[in-house]
C-alpha cells in the first residue's frame, strides 16, 4: 500500500471505539476516518472509506442495513467490510458473509486481530478484481433472516430457548394473523408441538426472552424499530403484544 488507506469504524460503544482508535493511531498504512456512532453517520462517510468496520447494533440504522447499502455501490469504489458484533450466531455470520462482508469478529476481540484483518482485506483490494462495473444485487432476505435482524436490534440473544419459540410464533402469526387472538389456546400449543415441549414452557420462555431484551437491549433501538415511542425501560410488552408488533412490521415490509 503506497498511501494510507482510509478505514471507517461504525460503533457506539465508547470502550470499543477507544480501543480501536488507539490501535490505529499513528499507523503508516491506514488511517481512521471520524468514527460513526450511528448508521446515518456511517452513510455520510462510506464513500470516503477503503474499508469499513461495522457493528451490527447502532442507533438510527443497523449494520445489516448499512451493509446492504454498501453492496449496491459500484465495485470500483465499494469498501471492504468487516463485521464486529456481540451477536455471533451461525445464521447471522452466514448472512453477513453472503452480503459481501470479508470477516466477522465476535466481541470481545483484540484490537491487534482487527488491525491484521483490516490489512488483509486492504491487501486483497489492491489485486485485480472481476466485474468492476457490476455491483451485486442485494440479497433477498428470508423471513428467518428478517426476524433475526429484529431480534438483533432489540437484544434477544440466540442461545436462549425463547429466541426459537418467538421466531416460530411470529412466523405462525404472519401466516394466520387471527392466531394472535388465540395465543393461549392455539399459538403456544402449536409452537410447543414443533419443539416437543409444553405450552406453558413456551409462554415462560418467550416472556423471559422479552425480559432479557428489555434488560440488556437498547430501548431507543426498540422504539426506532417500530417507528415511534412505544415503550420505556419499565414498560414491557406482553408476549402477544410483542409477537403482534413484530409480525405486523414484517408483513408490512413484505407487502411494500
SULPEGI-V790125 format. One line per field, one symbol per residue. ss: DSSP state (2 for helix, 1 for strand, 0 for the rest). psi: psi as a letter, one per 20 degrees, with the letter a starting at -180 (. if undefined). A space follows every 10 residues. Layout:
BEGIN
ss: ???
psi: ???
END
This chain:
BEGIN
ss: 0000111111 0002222222 2222000001 1100010122 2222222200 1111100010 0022222222 0000222001 1111100002 2222222200 0011110000 2222222222 2222200000 0000000000 0022222222 2222000000 2222222222 2222202222 2222222222 2222200022 2222222222 2222220022 2222220000 0000000022 2222222222 222220
psi: ohrpqppppo qjohgggggg hhhipjqhhq qprpppirhg gghiihiiqh qpopqhorqg prhgggghhg iiqqhhjpqq ppppqhplqg ggggghhhii qhqoppqqrq hggggghghg hhghhiqqqq lhiopqqpqo prgghhgggg hggikoqiiq hhghgggggg hghhhnhihh ilgghggghh ghhhjlaqhh hgghhggggh hgghghrohh hghhgijroh qrhjnqqrgg gggggggggh gghhi.
END
